[in-house]
Amino acid sequence: MMMMGVMLFCFAQEHIPFSQYYVAPEFTEEFGASKVEDLRANQPAELVRMHYTMFNYALVIGKLWDGNFQQMGMLEQYLPKGMAYNEDELIKKGYVNPFKWNLPQDTYRYNLFKLRNSEYYVVVMPKVTWEERLNAHLHQYGF
């Protein structure tokens, strides 16, 4: 019985090898191939953190759930100076790049940004939830 418990514990602690980490083309396009390779070689945990952040920090959603939301107004109010965006393309991608946009994050509440298309929103999860999910993702790769 003890041996079975030890085996289950060992299997539960297995990590995905970093060599299998997939970097999306959009990430490479944003930061450049040399930066991505430098991060992969010298700062793999930072690569995983940045990659996860790019695609999960601010998500486009089509339906609200019961949650602790804070209305932040229209997304376009947070548009960086000199930048334009295509709302249909944003909806198609499903995320807002936090390295281009500066969308605020609350400690305990979901921040909700309205899109002109009345069916969609951008949501930024609370800092507490974000850190839990980011740490769980990093842990998958042994970081």
Backbone as JSON Lines, residues from 0, in Angstrom:
{"i":0,"aa":"M","n":[0.83,-1.19,0.0],"ca":[0.0,0.0,0.0],"c":[0.88,1.26,0.0]}
{"i":1,"aa":"M","n":[1.94,1.25,0.82],"ca":[2.84,2.4,0.86],"c":[3.55,2.6,-0.48]}
{"i":2,"aa":"M","n":[3.95,1.49,-1.1],"ca":[4.63,1.57,-2.38],"c":[3.71,2.19,-3.44]}
{"i":3,"aa":"M","n":[2.44,1.81,-3.4],"ca":[1.48,2.37,-4.34],"c":[1.35,3.88,-4.11]}
{"i":4,"aa":"G","n":[1.32,4.31,-2.87],"ca":[1.24,5.74,-2.55],"c":[2.46,6.49,-3.05]}
{"i":5,"aa":"V","n":[3.65,5.92,-2.87],"ca":[4.88,6.56,-3.34],"c":[4.87,6.67,-4.85]}
{"i":6,"aa":"M","n":[4.43,5.64,-5.54],"ca":[4.37,5.66,-7.01],"c":[3.39,6.73,-7.5]}
{"i":7,"aa":"L","n":[2.23,6.82,-6.87],"ca":[1.26,7.84,-7.26],"c":[1.81,9.24,-7.04]}
{"i":8,"aa":"F","n":[2.52,9.44,-5.93],"ca":[3.12,10.74,-5.64],"c":[4.15,11.09,-6.7]}
{"i":9,"aa":"C","n":[4.98,10.14,-7.08],"ca":[6.01,10.38,-8.09],"c":[5.4,10.73,-9.44]}
{"i":10,"aa":"F","n":[4.35,10.0,-9.84],"ca":[3.71,10.3,-11.11],"c":[3.03,11.66,-11.09]}
{"i":11,"aa":"A","n":[2.47,12.04,-9.95],"ca":[1.79,13.33,-9.83],"c":[2.78,14.49,-9.93]}
{"i":12,"aa":"Q","n":[4.05,14.25,-9.62],"ca":[5.04,15.31,-9.62],"c":[5.8,15.44,-10.94]}
{"i":13,"aa":"E","n":[5.46,14.61,-11.92],"ca":[6.17,14.67,-13.19],"c":[5.91,16.0,-13.89]}
{"i":14,"aa":"H","n":[6.91,16.48,-14.57],"ca":[6.82,17.73,-15.31],"c":[6.92,17.45,-16.8]}
{"i":15,"aa":"I","n":[6.39,18.35,-17.57],"ca":[6.53,18.28,-19.02],"c":[7.94,18.78,-19.34]}
{"i":16,"aa":"P","n":[8.69,18.05,-20.13],"ca":[10.04,18.52,-20.46],"c":[9.99,19.85,-21.21]}
{"i":17,"aa":"F","n":[10.85,20.78,-20.8],"ca":[10.87,22.09,-21.44],"c":[11.2,21.98,-22.92]}
{"i":18,"aa":"S","n":[11.93,20.97,-23.3],"ca":[12.28,20.8,-24.72],"c":[11.03,20.65,-25.59]}
{"i":19,"aa":"Q","n":[9.91,20.28,-24.98],"ca":[8.66,20.12,-25.72],"c":[7.82,21.41,-25.72]}
{"i":20,"aa":"Y","n":[8.34,22.48,-25.15],"ca":[7.57,23.71,-25.06],"c":[7.38,24.34,-26.43]}
{"i":21,"aa":"Y","n":[6.15,24.57,-26.8],"ca":[5.79,25.14,-28.09],"c":[5.68,26.66,-27.97]}
{"i":22,"aa":"V","n":[6.34,27.38,-28.84],"ca":[6.23,28.83,-28.89],"c":[5.42,29.21,-30.13]}
{"i":23,"aa":"A","n":[4.31,29.9,-29.9],"ca":[3.41,30.28,-30.99],"c":[4.07,31.29,-31.92]}
{"i":24,"aa":"P","n":[3.76,31.2,-33.2],"ca":[4.33,32.14,-34.19],"c":[4.03,33.61,-33.84]}
{"i":25,"aa":"E","n":[2.87,33.88,-33.26],"ca":[2.51,35.26,-32.89],"c":[3.47,35.81,-31.84]}
{"i":26,"aa":"F","n":[3.93,34.94,-30.95],"ca":[4.88,35.35,-29.92],"c":[6.23,35.69,-30.57]}
{"i":27,"aa":"T","n":[6.67,34.83,-31.47],"ca":[7.93,35.06,-32.17],"c":[7.84,36.33,-33.01]}
{"i":28,"aa":"E","n":[6.69,36.56,-33.62],"ca":[6.48,37.78,-34.4],"c":[6.56,39.02,-33.51]}
{"i":29,"aa":"E","n":[6.02,38.93,-32.31],"ca":[6.02,40.07,-31.37],"c":[7.42,40.4,-30.87]}
{"i":30,"aa":"F","n":[8.21,39.38,-30.53],"ca":[9.51,39.61,-29.89],"c":[10.72,39.34,-30.76]}
{"i":31,"aa":"G","n":[10.53,38.66,-31.87],"ca":[11.64,38.35,-32.76],"c":[12.25,36.99,-32.43]}
{"i":32,"aa":"A","n":[12.71,36.31,-33.45],"ca":[13.26,34.96,-33.29],"c":[14.5,34.95,-32.41]}
{"i":33,"aa":"S","n":[15.36,35.95,-32.52],"ca":[16.59,35.96,-31.72],"c":[16.28,36.12,-30.23]}
{"i":34,"aa":"K","n":[15.3,36.96,-29.9],"ca":[14.9,37.14,-28.5],"c":[14.31,35.84,-27.95]}
{"i":35,"aa":"V","n":[13.49,35.19,-28.75],"ca":[12.87,33.93,-28.32],"c":[13.94,32.87,-28.08]}
{"i":36,"aa":"E","n":[14.89,32.76,-28.98],"ca":[15.96,31.77,-28.81],"c":[16.86,32.1,-27.62]}
{"i":37,"aa":"D","n":[17.11,33.4,-27.4],"ca":[17.88,33.82,-26.23],"c":[17.16,33.44,-24.94]}
{"i":38,"aa":"L","n":[15.86,33.69,-24.89],"ca":[15.07,33.32,-23.71],"c":[15.06,31.8,-23.52]}
{"i":39,"aa":"R","n":[14.89,31.07,-24.61],"ca":[14.85,29.6,-24.52],"c":[16.17,29.07,-23.95]}
{"i":40,"aa":"A","n":[17.28,29.67,-24.37],"ca":[18.6,29.18,-23.94],"c":[18.99,29.67,-22.54]}
{"i":41,"aa":"N","n":[18.65,30.92,-22.22],"ca":[19.18,31.52,-20.99],"c":[18.15,31.78,-19.89]}
{"i":42,"aa":"Q","n":[16.9,31.94,-20.26],"ca":[15.86,32.24,-19.28],"c":[14.58,31.49,-19.63]}
{"i":43,"aa":"P","n":[14.59,30.17,-19.58],"ca":[13.42,29.41,-20.01],"c":[12.17,29.71,-19.18]}
{"i":44,"aa":"A","n":[12.31,29.94,-17.89],"ca":[11.13,30.25,-17.07],"c":[10.51,31.58,-17.51]}
{"i":45,"aa":"E","n":[11.35,32.53,-17.88],"ca":[10.85,33.83,-18.35],"c":[10.13,33.67,-19.68]}
{"i":46,"aa":"L","n":[10.64,32.82,-20.55],"ca":[9.97,32.55,-21.82],"c":[8.58,31.98,-21.57]}
{"i":47,"aa":"V","n":[8.47,30.99,-20.69],"ca":[7.19,30.37,-20.38],"c":[6.24,31.42,-19.78]}
{"i":48,"aa":"R","n":[6.75,32.25,-18.87],"ca":[5.93,33.27,-18.23],"c":[5.41,34.28,-19.26]}
{"i":49,"aa":"M","n":[6.29,34.77,-20.1],"ca":[5.89,35.77,-21.1],"c":[4.9,35.19,-22.11]}
{"i":50,"aa":"H","n":[5.17,33.97,-22.54],"ca":[4.31,33.31,-23.53],"c":[2.91,33.12,-22.95]}
{"i":51,"aa":"Y","n":[2.84,32.61,-21.73],"ca":[1.54,32.4,-21.08],"c":[0.82,33.74,-20.9]}
{"i":52,"aa":"T","n":[1.55,34.76,-20.51],"ca":[0.96,36.08,-20.3],"c":[0.37,36.64,-21.59]}
{"i":53,"aa":"M","n":[1.09,36.52,-22.67],"ca":[0.62,37.07,-23.94],"c":[-0.74,36.52,-24.33]}
{"i":54,"aa":"F","n":[-0.95,35.23,-24.13],"ca":[-2.16,34.59,-24.63],"c":[-3.25,34.38,-23.57]}
{"i":55,"aa":"N","n":[-2.98,34.72,-22.32],"ca":[-3.96,34.44,-21.27],"c":[-4.29,35.6,-20.35]}
{"i":56,"aa":"Y","n":[-3.57,36.69,-20.42],"ca":[-3.79,37.81,-19.5],"c":[-5.13,38.5,-19.75]}
{"i":57,"aa":"A","n":[-5.44,38.81,-21.0],"ca":[-6.67,39.52,-21.36],"c":[-7.38,38.73,-22.45]}
{"i":58,"aa":"L","n":[-8.48,38.1,-22.11],"ca":[-9.18,37.21,-23.02],"c":[-10.49,37.82,-23.52]}
{"i":59,"aa":"V","n":[-10.82,37.54,-24.77],"ca":[-12.09,37.95,-25.34],"c":[-13.1,36.87,-24.99]}
{"i":60,"aa":"I","n":[-14.23,37.31,-24.42],"ca":[-15.27,36.35,-24.06],"c":[-16.59,36.78,-24.7]}
{"i":61,"aa":"G","n":[-17.45,35.83,-24.92],"ca":[-18.74,36.11,-25.54],"c":[-19.9,35.98,-24.57]}
{"i":62,"aa":"K","n":[-19.62,35.47,-23.39],"ca":[-20.71,35.27,-22.43],"c":[-20.16,35.49,-21.03]}
{"i":63,"aa":"L","n":[-20.9,36.27,-20.25],"ca":[-20.5,36.5,-18.86],"c":[-21.03,35.38,-17.98]}
{"i":64,"aa":"W","n":[-20.31,35.1,-16.95],"ca":[-20.73,34.13,-15.94],"c":[-20.94,34.9,-14.64]}
{"i":65,"aa":"D","n":[-21.51,34.23,-13.66],"ca":[-21.66,34.87,-12.36],"c":[-20.28,35.05,-11.78]}
{"i":66,"aa":"G","n":[-19.88,36.26,-11.61],"ca":[-18.54,36.53,-11.12],"c":[-18.46,37.9,-10.51]}
{"i":67,"aa":"N","n":[-17.33,38.17,-9.95],"ca":[-17.07,39.43,-9.29],"c":[-16.45,40.38,-10.31]}
{"i":68,"aa":"F","n":[-17.29,40.97,-11.18],"ca":[-16.82,41.81,-12.27],"c":[-16.82,43.28,-11.89]}
{"i":69,"aa":"Q","n":[-15.89,43.99,-12.47],"ca":[-15.8,45.44,-12.32],"c":[-15.81,46.03,-13.73]}
{"i":70,"aa":"Q","n":[-16.84,46.78,-14.07],"ca":[-16.96,47.4,-15.39],"c":[-15.91,48.48,-15.56]}
{"i":71,"aa":"M","n":[-15.1,48.38,-16.61],"ca":[-14.02,49.34,-16.85],"c":[-14.3,50.26,-18.04]}
{"i":72,"aa":"G","n":[-15.46,50.12,-18.66],"ca":[-15.8,50.95,-19.81],"c":[-15.4,50.27,-21.12]}
{"i":73,"aa":"M","n":[-15.32,51.07,-22.17],"ca":[-15.0,50.55,-23.49],"c":[-13.51,50.25,-23.61]}
{"i":74,"aa":"L","n":[-13.2,49.17,-24.3],"ca":[-11.8,48.79,-24.51],"c":[-11.03,49.9,-25.2]}
{"i":75,"aa":"E","n":[-11.64,50.56,-26.15],"ca":[-10.94,51.58,-26.93],"c":[-10.44,52.74,-26.06]}
{"i":76,"aa":"Q","n":[-10.99,52.91,-24.86],"ca":[-10.49,53.93,-23.93],"c":[-9.06,53.62,-23.5]}
{"i":77,"aa":"Y","n":[-8.65,52.38,-23.61],"ca":[-7.34,51.93,-23.16],"c":[-6.37,51.73,-24.32]}
{"i":78,"aa":"L","n":[-6.79,52.15,-25.5],"ca":[-5.97,52.02,-26.7],"c":[-4.72,52.88,-26.57]}
{"i":79,"aa":"P","n":[-3.55,52.28,-26.71],"ca":[-2.31,53.06,-26.63],"c":[-2.26,54.13,-27.73]}
{"i":80,"aa":"K","n":[-1.62,55.25,-27.43],"ca":[-1.52,56.34,-28.4],"c":[-0.82,55.86,-29.67]}
{"i":81,"aa":"G","n":[-1.37,56.28,-30.78],"ca":[-0.78,55.96,-32.07],"c":[-1.07,54.55,-32.55]}
{"i":82,"aa":"M","n":[-1.88,53.81,-31.82],"ca":[-2.17,52.43,-32.21],"c":[-3.62,52.31,-32.64]}
{"i":83,"aa":"A","n":[-3.86,51.55,-33.69],"ca":[-5.22,51.25,-34.14],"c":[-5.44,49.75,-33.97]}
{"i":84,"aa":"Y","n":[-6.67,49.35,-33.91],"ca":[-6.95,47.91,-33.82],"c":[-8.22,47.58,-34.58]}
{"i":85,"aa":"N","n":[-8.32,46.36,-35.01],"ca":[-9.48,45.85,-35.71],"c":[-10.23,44.95,-34.74]}
{"i":86,"aa":"E","n":[-11.42,45.37,-34.35],"ca":[-12.18,44.61,-33.35],"c":[-12.52,43.21,-33.81]}
{"i":87,"aa":"D","n":[-12.87,43.04,-35.07],"ca":[-13.19,41.7,-35.6],"c":[-11.98,40.78,-35.51]}
{"i":88,"aa":"E","n":[-10.81,41.31,-35.81],"ca":[-9.57,40.52,-35.72],"c":[-9.27,40.16,-34.27]}
{"i":89,"aa":"L","n":[-9.52,41.09,-33.38],"ca":[-9.31,40.86,-31.95],"c":[-10.22,39.73,-31.46]}
{"i":90,"aa":"I","n":[-11.47,39.76,-31.87],"ca":[-12.43,38.72,-31.48],"c":[-11.99,37.38,-32.05]}
{"i":91,"aa":"K","n":[-11.55,37.39,-33.28],"ca":[-11.09,36.15,-33.94],"c":[-9.88,35.55,-33.2]}
{"i":92,"aa":"K","n":[-8.91,36.4,-32.8],"ca":[-7.73,35.92,-32.06],"c":[-8.11,35.41,-30.68]}
{"i":93,"aa":"G","n":[-9.01,36.12,-30.0],"ca":[-9.46,35.67,-28.68],"c":[-8.68,36.24,-27.5]}
{"i":94,"aa":"Y","n":[-7.73,37.1,-27.77],"ca":[-6.94,37.69,-26.68],"c":[-6.47,39.08,-27.08]}
{"i":95,"aa":"V","n":[-6.1,39.86,-26.06],"ca":[-5.5,41.18,-26.26],"c":[-4.07,41.08,-25.77]}
{"i":96,"aa":"N","n":[-3.13,41.48,-26.59],"ca":[-1.71,41.37,-26.25],"c":[-1.35,42.38,-25.14]}
{"i":97,"aa":"P","n":[-1.05,41.9,-23.94],"ca":[-0.75,42.82,-22.83],"c":[0.6,43.52,-22.97]}
{"i":98,"aa":"F","n":[1.42,43.08,-23.93],"ca":[2.69,43.75,-24.17],"c":[2.5,44.99,-25.05]}
{"i":99,"aa":"K","n":[1.32,45.12,-25.65],"ca":[0.99,46.31,-26.43],"c":[-0.03,47.19,-25.7]}
{"i":100,"aa":"W","n":[-0.97,46.56,-25.03],"ca":[-2.02,47.28,-24.31],"c":[-1.66,47.31,-22.83]}
{"i":101,"aa":"N","n":[-2.1,48.34,-22.15],"ca":[-1.88,48.42,-20.71],"c":[-3.23,48.34,-20.02]}
{"i":102,"aa":"L","n":[-3.77,47.13,-19.91],"ca":[-5.07,46.93,-19.29],"c":[-4.89,46.69,-17.79]}
{"i":103,"aa":"P","n":[-5.55,47.48,-16.97],"ca":[-5.37,47.34,-15.52],"c":[-5.93,46.02,-14.98]}
{"i":104,"aa":"Q","n":[-5.33,45.6,-13.89],"ca":[-5.72,44.36,-13.22],"c":[-6.02,44.68,-11.76]}
{"i":105,"aa":"D","n":[-7.17,44.24,-11.3],"ca":[-7.56,44.42,-9.91],"c":[-7.01,43.25,-9.1]}
{"i":106,"aa":"T","n":[-6.86,43.44,-7.81],"ca":[-6.34,42.37,-6.97],"c":[-7.35,41.23,-6.81]}
{"i":107,"aa":"Y","n":[-8.64,41.56,-6.64],"ca":[-9.63,40.53,-6.32],"c":[-10.8,40.44,-7.3]}
{"i":108,"aa":"R","n":[-10.97,41.4,-8.19],"ca":[-12.12,41.39,-9.09],"c":[-11.68,41.28,-10.55]}
{"i":109,"aa":"Y","n":[-12.55,40.68,-11.36],"ca":[-12.33,40.61,-12.8],"c":[-12.6,41.99,-13.4]}
{"i":110,"aa":"N","n":[-11.69,42.5,-14.19],"ca":[-11.9,43.75,-14.91],"c":[-12.52,43.43,-16.25]}
{"i":111,"aa":"L","n":[-13.61,44.09,-16.57],"ca":[-14.38,43.82,-17.77],"c":[-14.38,45.04,-18.68]}
{"i":112,"aa":"F","n":[-13.94,44.84,-19.93],"ca":[-13.85,45.91,-20.92],"c":[-14.83,45.59,-22.05]}
{"i":113,"aa":"K","n":[-15.68,46.51,-22.38],"ca":[-16.71,46.32,-23.38],"c":[-16.16,46.58,-24.78]}
{"i":114,"aa":"L","n":[-16.51,45.72,-25.72],"ca":[-16.19,45.94,-27.12],"c":[-17.38,46.6,-27.81]}
{"i":115,"aa":"R","n":[-17.16,47.27,-28.92],"ca":[-18.25,47.91,-29.66],"c":[-19.28,46.87,-30.1]}
{"i":116,"aa":"N","n":[-18.8,45.69,-30.47],"ca":[-19.69,44.59,-30.79],"c":[-20.34,44.16,-29.48]}
{"i":117,"aa":"S","n":[-21.62,44.34,-29.35],"ca":[-22.31,44.19,-28.07],"c":[-22.26,42.78,-27.47]}
{"i":118,"aa":"E","n":[-21.83,41.82,-28.24],"ca":[-21.81,40.44,-27.74],"c":[-20.49,40.06,-27.07]}
{"i":119,"aa":"Y","n":[-19.47,40.9,-27.14],"ca":[-18.14,40.51,-26.68],"c":[-17.56,41.48,-25.66]}
{"i":120,"aa":"Y","n":[-16.71,40.91,-24.81],"ca":[-16.0,41.66,-23.78],"c":[-14.56,41.17,-23.75]}
{"i":121,"aa":"V","n":[-13.69,41.97,-23.15],"ca":[-12.35,41.53,-22.8],"c":[-12.32,41.47,-21.29]}
{"i":122,"aa":"V","n":[-11.8,40.39,-20.76],"ca":[-11.75,40.22,-19.31],"c":[-10.31,40.0,-18.87]}
{"i":123,"aa":"V","n":[-9.94,40.67,-17.78],"ca":[-8.64,40.49,-17.15],"c":[-8.93,39.93,-15.76]}
{"i":124,"aa":"M","n":[-8.38,38.75,-15.5],"ca":[-8.68,38.11,-14.22],"c":[-7.97,38.8,-13.05]}
{"i":125,"aa":"P","n":[-8.48,38.59,-11.85],"ca":[-7.87,39.21,-10.67],"c":[-6.43,38.75,-10.48]}
{"i":126,"aa":"K","n":[-5.63,39.63,-9.9],"ca":[-4.2,39.35,-9.68],"c":[-3.99,38.06,-8.89]}
{"i":127,"aa":"V","n":[-4.79,37.83,-7.88],"ca":[-4.66,36.62,-7.04],"c":[-4.87,35.37,-7.9]}
{"i":128,"aa":"T","n":[-5.93,35.36,-8.69],"ca":[-6.23,34.22,-9.56],"c":[-5.15,34.08,-10.64]}
{"i":129,"aa":"W","n":[-4.75,35.21,-11.21],"ca":[-3.72,35.2,-12.26],"c":[-2.43,34.56,-11.76]}
{"i":130,"aa":"E","n":[-1.98,34.96,-10.6],"ca":[-0.72,34.42,-10.06],"c":[-0.82,32.93,-9.79]}
{"i":131,"aa":"E","n":[-1.97,32.47,-9.3],"ca":[-2.16,31.03,-9.08],"c":[-2.05,30.26,-10.39]}
{"i":132,"aa":"R","n":[-2.73,30.74,-11.42],"ca":[-2.71,30.04,-12.71],"c":[-1.35,30.1,-13.39]}
{"i":133,"aa":"L","n":[-0.7,31.26,-13.32],"ca":[0.63,31.4,-13.91],"c":[1.62,30.48,-13.2]}
{"i":134,"aa":"N","n":[1.58,30.44,-11.88],"ca":[2.48,29.56,-11.13],"c":[2.21,28.09,-11.42]}
{"i":135,"aa":"A","n":[0.95,27.71,-11.58],"ca":[0.62,26.33,-11.93],"c":[1.17,25.99,-13.32]}
{"i":136,"aa":"H","n":[1.07,26.93,-14.25],"ca":[1.6,26.71,-15.59],"c":[3.12,26.56,-15.56]}
{"i":137,"aa":"L","n":[3.8,27.44,-14.83],"ca":[5.26,27.35,-14.7],"c":[5.65,26.03,-14.06]}
{"i":138,"aa":"H","n":[4.89,25.59,-13.08],"ca":[5.19,24.34,-12.37],"c":[5.13,23.14,-13.32]}
{"i":139,"aa":"Q","n":[4.25,23.2,-14.32],"ca":[4.16,22.1,-15.28],"c":[5.49,21.83,-15.97]}
{"i":140,"aa":"Y","n":[6.29,22.87,-16.1],"ca":[7.59,22.74,-16.79],"c":[8.75,22.71,-15.82]}
{"i":141,"aa":"G","n":[8.46,22.54,-14.54],"ca":[9.51,22.4,-13.54],"c":[10.08,23.71,-13.03]}
{"i":142,"aa":"F","n":[9.38,24.81,-13.23],"ca":[9.86,26.11,-12.75],"c":[9.07,26.54,-11.52]}
